[in-house]
Amino acid sequence: MWIQSPCASSSADRFVVWEEPNTAESLPLVPPTHSNRVQVSSDTDKYTNGGSCSNSCSRLRHQFMASLVMPQKALLMLPSLPTKLRLKPICASMANAKPVRTENIVIVGAGIAGLTTAVALQRVGIGSLVLEQADSLRTGGTSLTFFKNGWKVLDAIGVGSELRTQYLELQGISVESEYGRKLCSFKFKDEDESQEVRAVERRVLLETLAKQLPPNAISFCSKLKNIERSENDEILLKLEDDSQISAKWPSGWAFEIPDMSGIVLFVALDFYPNGQPFEPKVTYVYGRGVRAAYVPVSRTKVYWFVCFNSPSPGPKIIDPSILREETVKLIKGWSTELLDILKSTPDDTIIRTPLADRWLWPGINPPASRGNVVLVGDAWHPMTPNLGQGACCALEDAVVLAKKLEQ
């Protein structure tokens, strides 16, 4: 994303914030750094721990609760602005633009971090343009789990109430062995009375965020082709349609590709037209080298995943029947409840993906920003889903950045 202060008087005042992880990997951007907690903060932006653990489940509780952190001052309720809905592709928008254009703010990637940043900026009176290489919102995927830090951001940008009405509040977590023996369990509010946990469909989240933006705020079919530096030290971003956008930033440097985490994930969203029968809790199942979970999302939908250890991403599989076969093979002999959920899932909803990760070492790795260039979301800190914080931290990035620009 490129951002220029509304009062900026020259191109030297512009800076870039990048949300699109796939595009950014090949471009001269900021080398990201990572930890399980977002590092965007200052002396005045503090984070609070979401909970602690004190019993035999302490390790699991720490994994789910101790990483829940939130900048307190960044989440002041921002003023709402009138908006209009436009979700249709506008592929011709960039083709009709002038050969070289200048925008106050350009966000590269209409993912969760990119759209949230655009909405947060709008609510403090700063407009933006979101570039998306696809011809529509990338609504694929299943669901995302939001803890209280994520819901604070959703409330701050004005969409929390709309989303809450559609999804179940999860009461706790139960951890079982592959044979169905309960290992431990706890309730989220026993750890933190203010905790709020819900799973939200990715498609619904993106469409809800896009509805908050004015017409033409998202430019689809806008794929970045190349980055060049002109003689007067301006950066030109060239798109596939040969249109260009100018910006000013410090010298570029290599962007580090995220590491393979050693985990491959199968994931899907199952649909129960007559209502799903499960309690509103996360059920985790541990086997040897294989982990799985299922989470009721709404009254009719259940999200599940199965992941296994793998030193490499393995072959790309797109045949739905093979995806199902491989998943069933991983949990063969496990408790019947998880197998029943998997077997009732439509073939075309199962996704296989290798998971990336990036560890940030403050003071050792370069920062996520330099000069006018900033990375947000997965472009900066991809996380494995067991943390339950990937989407939450992407939302935090957006609202903290918007607050800083407002100041």
C-alpha positions as CSV (number, residue, x, y, z in Angstrom):
1,M,0.0,0.0,0.0
2,W,1.3,3.5,-0.8
3,I,0.3,6.2,1.5
4,Q,0.6,10.0,1.3
5,S,-0.6,12.3,4.0
6,P,-3.5,14.4,3.0
7,C,-1.5,17.5,3.5
8,A,1.6,16.2,1.6
9,S,2.9,18.7,-0.9
10,S,5.3,16.6,-2.9
11,S,6.0,13.1,-4.0
12,A,8.7,12.9,-1.4
13,D,6.0,12.7,1.3
14,R,4.4,9.5,-0.1
15,F,5.1,6.1,1.3
16,V,4.2,2.6,0.6
17,V,2.4,-0.1,2.6
18,W,2.2,-3.6,1.1
19,E,-0.5,-6.1,1.9
20,E,-0.3,-8.6,-1.0
21,P,2.1,-11.4,0.0
22,N,2.4,-13.3,-3.3
23,T,3.1,-10.2,-5.4
24,A,5.5,-8.7,-2.9
25,E,7.8,-11.7,-2.6
26,S,9.4,-10.9,-5.9
27,L,9.7,-7.1,-5.4
28,P,12.3,-4.9,-3.8
29,L,10.4,-4.2,-0.6
30,V,11.0,-4.3,3.1
31,P,12.5,-7.6,4.4
32,P,9.8,-8.6,6.9
33,T,10.3,-9.8,10.5
34,H,8.0,-11.9,12.6
35,S,7.0,-13.0,16.0
36,N,3.7,-14.5,17.2
37,R,2.7,-11.0,18.2
38,V,2.5,-7.9,16.0
39,Q,5.5,-5.6,16.5
40,V,3.8,-2.4,15.2
41,S,3.9,-0.3,18.3
42,S,5.5,2.8,19.8
43,D,6.1,4.1,23.3
44,T,2.4,5.1,23.6
45,D,0.9,1.9,22.0
46,K,0.9,-0.8,24.6
47,Y,-0.3,-4.4,24.3
48,T,-2.1,-6.3,27.0
49,N,-2.0,-10.0,27.5
50,G,-5.2,-11.8,26.8
51,G,-4.9,-14.5,29.5
52,S,-2.6,-16.8,31.4
53,C,-2.5,-20.4,32.3
54,S,-2.1,-22.2,35.6
55,N,-3.1,-25.8,35.3
56,S,-2.2,-29.0,33.4
57,C,-3.4,-27.4,30.2
58,S,-1.1,-24.4,30.6
59,R,0.9,-25.1,27.5
60,L,-2.3,-25.3,25.4
61,R,-3.8,-22.3,27.1
62,H,-0.6,-20.3,26.5
63,Q,-0.8,-21.2,22.9
64,F,-4.4,-20.0,22.5
65,M,-4.5,-17.2,25.1
66,A,-1.2,-15.7,25.9
67,S,-0.7,-14.4,22.3
68,L,-3.9,-12.3,22.4
69,V,-2.7,-8.8,22.5
70,M,-4.1,-5.5,21.4
71,P,-2.9,-1.9,21.2
72,Q,-5.2,0.0,23.6
73,K,-5.0,3.6,22.2
74,A,-5.2,2.6,18.6
75,L,-8.8,1.4,18.9
76,L,-10.6,4.6,19.6
77,M,-13.9,4.5,17.8
78,L,-13.4,6.3,14.5
79,P,-15.9,8.5,12.9
80,S,-18.1,6.9,10.3
81,L,-18.3,8.2,6.7
82,P,-21.0,7.8,4.1
83,T,-20.2,4.9,1.8
84,K,-21.7,3.1,-1.2
85,L,-21.5,-0.5,-2.2
86,R,-19.6,-1.7,-5.3
87,L,-18.4,-5.2,-5.5
88,K,-18.4,-5.7,-9.3
89,P,-15.0,-5.8,-11.1
90,I,-13.8,-2.6,-12.7
91,C,-11.1,-4.1,-15.0
92,A,-11.2,-1.1,-17.3
93,S,-10.4,1.4,-14.6
94,M,-6.7,1.2,-14.8
95,A,-6.7,0.8,-18.6
96,N,-8.5,4.2,-18.9
97,A,-6.1,5.9,-16.5
98,K,-3.4,8.3,-17.6
99,P,0.0,6.7,-18.5
100,V,1.5,8.0,-15.2
101,R,-0.8,8.7,-12.2
102,T,-0.2,9.8,-8.7
103,E,-2.4,8.6,-5.8
104,N,-2.4,9.7,-2.2
105,I,-2.7,6.1,-1.0
106,V,-2.4,2.9,-3.0
107,I,-3.0,-0.4,-1.3
108,V,-1.5,-3.4,-3.2
109,G,-3.8,-6.4,-2.5
110,A,-7.5,-6.5,-1.6
111,G,-7.0,-9.1,1.1
112,I,-8.0,-8.9,4.8
113,A,-5.2,-6.5,5.8
114,G,-5.5,-4.4,2.6
115,L,-9.3,-3.9,2.8
116,T,-9.2,-3.3,6.6
117,T,-6.5,-0.7,6.1
118,A,-8.6,1.1,3.5
119,V,-11.7,1.1,5.7
120,A,-9.7,2.3,8.8
121,L,-8.1,5.1,6.8
122,Q,-11.5,6.1,5.4
123,R,-12.9,6.4,8.9
124,V,-10.3,9.0,9.8
125,G,-11.0,10.9,6.6
126,I,-8.2,9.6,4.4
127,G,-9.1,8.1,1.0
128,S,-7.2,5.3,-0.8
129,L,-7.1,3.2,-3.9
130,V,-6.9,-0.6,-3.5
131,L,-5.2,-2.5,-6.4
132,E,-6.3,-6.1,-6.8
133,Q,-4.8,-8.4,-9.5
134,A,-7.9,-10.7,-9.6
135,D,-11.1,-9.8,-11.4
136,S,-13.1,-9.8,-8.2
137,L,-12.7,-10.2,-4.5
138,R,-10.7,-13.4,-3.7
139,T,-13.4,-14.9,-1.5
140,G,-12.0,-18.4,-1.6
141,G,-11.0,-20.2,1.6
142,T,-13.0,-21.2,4.6
143,S,-13.2,-19.3,7.9
144,L,-11.0,-17.3,10.3
145,T,-11.0,-17.4,14.1
146,F,-11.1,-14.0,15.8
147,F,-10.3,-13.5,19.4
148,K,-11.0,-10.4,21.4
149,N,-8.2,-8.3,19.8
150,G,-9.7,-9.0,16.4
151,W,-13.2,-8.1,17.5
152,K,-11.9,-4.8,19.0
153,V,-10.6,-3.8,15.5
154,L,-13.8,-4.9,13.8
155,D,-15.8,-2.8,16.3
156,A,-13.5,0.2,15.8
157,I,-14.0,0.2,12.0
158,G,-17.8,-0.3,12.4
159,V,-18.4,-3.9,11.2
160,G,-18.3,-5.9,14.4
161,S,-22.0,-5.8,15.1
162,E,-23.0,-6.9,11.6
163,L,-20.6,-9.9,11.8
164,R,-21.6,-11.0,15.3
165,T,-25.2,-11.6,14.4
166,Q,-24.1,-14.2,11.8
167,Y,-21.7,-16.4,13.8
168,L,-21.7,-18.4,17.0
169,E,-19.7,-17.3,20.1
170,L,-17.3,-20.2,20.9
171,Q,-17.3,-21.1,24.6
172,G,-14.0,-23.0,25.0
173,I,-11.7,-25.7,23.7
174,S,-11.6,-29.4,24.2
175,V,-8.4,-31.4,23.4
176,E,-8.7,-35.1,22.6
177,S,-6.5,-37.9,21.5
178,E,-6.9,-39.5,18.1
179,Y,-8.9,-42.3,19.7
180,G,-11.4,-39.9,21.3
181,R,-9.9,-39.8,24.9
182,K,-10.3,-36.3,26.4
183,L,-6.9,-34.8,27.3
184,C,-8.0,-31.5,28.8
185,S,-10.5,-28.7,28.2
186,F,-11.2,-25.1,29.4
187,K,-13.5,-22.2,28.8
188,F,-12.2,-19.0,27.3
189,K,-14.0,-16.8,29.8
190,D,-12.5,-18.7,32.7
191,E,-9.1,-17.4,31.5
192,D,-10.4,-13.9,30.6
193,E,-13.9,-12.7,31.3
194,S,-13.7,-10.2,28.4
195,Q,-12.6,-12.9,25.9
196,E,-14.7,-13.2,22.7
197,V,-14.1,-16.0,20.2
198,R,-16.0,-16.5,16.9
199,A,-15.1,-18.0,13.6
200,V,-16.0,-15.9,10.6
201,E,-16.3,-16.9,6.9
202,R,-13.6,-15.3,4.9
203,R,-15.9,-14.5,2.0
204,V,-18.4,-12.7,4.3
205,L,-15.6,-10.8,6.0
206,L,-14.1,-9.5,2.7
207,E,-17.5,-8.5,1.3
208,T,-18.4,-6.7,4.5
209,L,-15.2,-4.7,4.4
210,A,-15.6,-3.9,0.7
211,K,-19.1,-2.6,1.4
212,Q,-17.7,0.1,3.6
213,L,-15.6,1.6,0.8
214,P,-16.8,4.2,-1.8
215,P,-17.4,3.3,-5.4
216,N,-14.2,2.6,-7.4
217,A,-12.1,2.4,-4.3
218,I,-11.1,-1.1,-5.5
219,S,-9.5,-1.4,-8.9
220,F,-9.6,-5.0,-10.1
221,C,-7.5,-6.6,-12.8
222,S,-4.7,-4.4,-11.6
223,K,-1.6,-6.7,-11.5
224,L,1.8,-5.3,-10.7
225,K,4.3,-6.0,-13.5
226,N,7.5,-4.2,-12.6
227,I,9.1,-1.6,-10.4
228,E,11.5,0.9,-11.8
229,R,13.4,4.0,-10.5
230,S,13.4,7.1,-12.7
231,E,16.3,9.5,-13.1
232,N,14.7,12.0,-10.7
233,D,14.6,9.2,-8.1
234,E,10.9,8.5,-8.3
235,I,9.6,5.0,-8.2
236,L,7.3,3.9,-11.0
237,L,5.0,0.9,-10.5
238,K,4.1,-0.5,-13.9
239,L,1.0,-2.6,-14.2
240,E,0.2,-5.4,-16.6
241,D,-1.9,-3.0,-18.7
242,D,1.1,-0.7,-19.0
243,S,-0.4,2.0,-16.8
244,Q,1.9,3.5,-14.2
245,I,1.8,4.9,-10.7
246,S,4.5,7.1,-9.3
247,A,5.8,7.2,-5.7
248,K,8.9,8.2,-3.8
249,W,10.6,5.8,-1.4
250,P,14.1,5.1,-0.1
251,S,16.4,2.6,-1.8
252,G,14.8,-0.8,-2.3
253,W,16.2,-4.0,-0.8
254,A,15.6,-7.7,-1.0
255,F,12.3,-9.1,0.2
256,E,12.6,-12.4,2.0
257,I,10.3,-15.2,1.0
258,P,8.5,-16.8,4.0
259,D,9.9,-20.1,5.2
260,M,8.0,-23.3,4.7
261,S,6.7,-24.1,8.2
262,G,7.0,-27.9,7.8
263,I,3.2,-28.2,7.9
264,V,0.7,-29.0,5.1
265,L,-3.0,-28.3,5.7
266,F,-6.2,-29.7,4.4
267,V,-9.2,-27.4,5.2
268,A,-12.9,-27.2,4.3
269,L,-16.2,-25.7,5.4
270,D,-19.0,-28.3,5.8
271,F,-22.7,-27.3,5.4
272,Y,-25.6,-28.7,7.4
273,P,-28.9,-27.4,5.8
274,N,-30.9,-28.8,8.7
275,G,-28.6,-27.5,11.4
276,Q,-25.2,-28.7,12.7
277,P,-25.3,-30.8,15.9
278,F,-22.1,-29.6,17.7
279,E,-21.5,-27.6,20.8
280,P,-20.1,-24.1,20.3
281,K,-16.5,-25.0,21.1
282,V,-13.2,-25.8,19.4
283,T,-12.4,-29.5,19.3
284,Y,-8.7,-30.2,18.8
285,V,-7.5,-33.8,18.1
286,Y,-3.9,-34.8,18.3
287,G,-2.3,-37.8,16.6
288,R,1.3,-38.7,15.7
289,G,2.5,-36.1,13.3
290,V,-1.1,-35.2,12.5
291,R,-3.4,-32.6,14.1
292,A,-7.0,-31.8,13.4
293,A,-9.8,-29.6,14.6
294,Y,-13.4,-28.8,13.9
295,V,-15.2,-25.6,14.8
296,P,-18.9,-24.7,14.6
297,V,-19.0,-21.4,12.6
298,S,-22.8,-20.8,12.5
299,R,-26.0,-22.9,13.0
300,T,-25.5,-24.5,9.6
301,K,-21.7,-24.5,9.0
302,V,-18.7,-26.3,10.5
303,Y,-15.1,-25.5,9.7
304,W,-12.5,-28.2,9.9
305,F,-8.8,-28.8,9.2
306,V,-6.3,-31.6,9.2
307,C,-2.6,-30.9,9.1
308,F,0.5,-33.0,9.0
309,N,4.2,-32.6,9.3
310,S,6.1,-32.5,6.0
311,P,9.6,-31.3,5.1
312,S,8.4,-30.0,1.7
313,P,5.2,-28.6,0.2
314,G,4.7,-31.8,-1.8
315,P,2.9,-32.0,-5.2
316,K,0.1,-29.7,-6.0
317,I,-3.3,-31.5,-5.9
318,I,-6.4,-30.1,-7.5
319,D,-8.5,-33.2,-8.0
320,P,-11.2,-33.1,-5.3
321,S,-11.5,-36.8,-5.0
322,I,-7.8,-37.2,-4.4
323,L,-7.9,-34.4,-1.8
324,R,-10.6,-36.2,0.1
325,E,-8.8,-39.5,-0.2
326,E,-5.6,-38.1,1.1
327,T,-7.3,-36.4,4.1
328,V,-9.2,-39.6,5.1
329,K,-6.0,-41.5,4.9
330,L,-4.4,-39.2,7.4
331,I,-7.0,-39.8,10.1
332,K,-7.9,-43.4,9.4
333,G,-8.8,-45.1,12.6
334,W,-9.5,-41.9,14.5
335,S,-12.7,-41.1,16.4
336,T,-15.8,-41.4,14.2
337,E,-17.1,-37.8,14.8
338,L,-14.3,-36.1,12.9
339,L,-14.4,-38.8,10.1
340,D,-18.2,-38.2,9.8
341,I,-17.7,-34.5,9.3
342,L,-15.0,-35.0,6.7
343,K,-17.1,-37.6,4.8
344,S,-20.1,-35.3,4.6
345,T,-18.1,-32.4,3.2
346,P,-18.6,-31.6,-0.5
347,D,-15.5,-32.5,-2.6
348,D,-15.2,-29.1,-4.2
349,T,-14.8,-27.3,-0.8
350,I,-11.6,-29.1,0.3
351,I,-8.4,-27.1,0.0
352,R,-4.8,-28.3,0.4
353,T,-2.1,-25.7,1.1
354,P,1.5,-25.8,2.5
355,L,1.8,-23.3,5.4
356,A,4.4,-20.5,5.5
357,D,5.8,-18.9,8.5
358,R,8.3,-16.1,9.3
359,W,9.9,-15.4,12.6
360,L,10.7,-11.8,13.6
361,W,13.6,-11.0,15.9
362,P,13.4,-7.4,17.1
363,G,16.8,-5.7,16.8
364,I,18.1,-8.4,14.5
365,N,15.7,-8.6,11.5
366,P,15.1,-5.4,9.6
367,P,11.9,-3.6,10.6
368,A,8.6,-3.9,8.7
369,S,8.9,-0.3,7.5
370,R,11.7,1.9,6.2
371,G,11.1,5.5,5.1
372,N,7.8,5.5,3.3
373,V,7.5,1.8,2.8
374,V,5.4,-0.4,5.1
375,L,4.3,-4.1,5.0
376,V,1.1,-5.3,6.6
377,G,-0.6,-8.6,7.1
378,D,0.7,-11.8,5.7
379,A,3.3,-9.8,3.6
380,W,4.9,-9.1,6.9
381,H,4.1,-11.9,9.4
382,P,2.5,-15.0,8.0
383,M,1.5,-17.4,10.8
384,T,0.4,-20.9,11.2
385,P,-3.3,-21.3,12.1
386,N,-2.8,-23.0,15.5
387,L,-2.0,-19.6,16.9
388,G,-5.4,-18.3,16.1
389,Q,-3.9,-14.8,15.5
390,G,-3.0,-14.5,11.8
391,A,-6.2,-12.5,10.8
392,C,-6.3,-10.8,14.2
393,C,-2.8,-9.4,13.7
394,A,-3.6,-8.3,10.1
395,L,-6.5,-6.3,11.5
396,E,-4.2,-4.8,14.2
397,D,-1.7,-3.7,11.6
398,A,-4.4,-1.8,9.7
399,V,-5.9,0.1,12.6
400,V,-2.5,1.0,14.2
401,L,-1.3,2.3,10.8
402,A,-4.4,4.3,10.2
403,K,-4.1,5.8,13.7
404,K,-0.5,6.8,13.2
405,L,-1.3,8.5,9.9
406,E,-4.2,10.4,11.5
407,Q,-1.8,11.8,14.1
